[in-house]
Amino acid sequence: MKTTMAIDQYGNVQHDLGKYPRKVLLERLGRKHASKVYRDRPDGSAVHVGYVIAGRWFDVFNVERWERKS
């Protein structure tokens, strides 16, 4: 089972963002606008990694349960 979380630049964590993390973050922060955050990859391309909402920069992560095969 996957879940989504976001961490802002201060280390504050938002858990259980569901399938639409942008929508949930906007609702929780009481805002209506979010800008995308991009980060460069080593090969020179850029990838969308999160959002800026109300002056807070959120990196969004998919979280999966860690399992080891026995």
N, C-alpha and C positions, 0 to 999 in steps of 0.2 A: 504494500500500500504506500503510495506517495503522498507527501504533503508539501506545502510551500511555505517558506518563511522569508523574512526580509530583515536585514541588519543595516542600521543607519551609520553615519560617520562617527557617532558617539558610542557605538556599541549597543544601543538599544535594539531589542529584538521584538519583532511582530511575528507571532506564530499563527498557524492554521489560516492561511490566506486563501485556501481553496483553489479552484480552477482559474479564477480571475483575480490575481493578486493586485493589479492596479485598481480595480473597482473596490476591493475590500479596503485597501490602504486609504483611498480617497474618502470612503465612508467613515473609517475610524478617525481620520484626522479632520473631518468636517470640511473638506476641500472639494473643488470641482475640476481642477486642472493639474495635470502631471506631465512633466517633460521626460523624455527618454534619456537614459544614461548609456553611453557607449564606451567600450574599452578596447584598446588596440591589442591584437594578437601578435605573437612573434613573427608571423608571416606577413604582417603589414595590414591585414584586413581588420575591420572593426566589428564587434559584436555587441548586441543590446544586452545589458546586464542588470538593468534596474530602472529606477525612476527618481526624479527630484520632485518632491511634494513639500510645499510650505518651507522651503529652504533646507530641507533634510534630504540627504542623498542616500537612497536605499539600494542595496545590492540584494537581488532576489535569488533564492536558492531552492532547488527541488531536494527534498529530504527523503531518503529511503532507509528502511530498516536494514541494518547490517546483518548479513547471515553468512555463516561459514559452513561449507559442506562438510559433513562428518565422514 
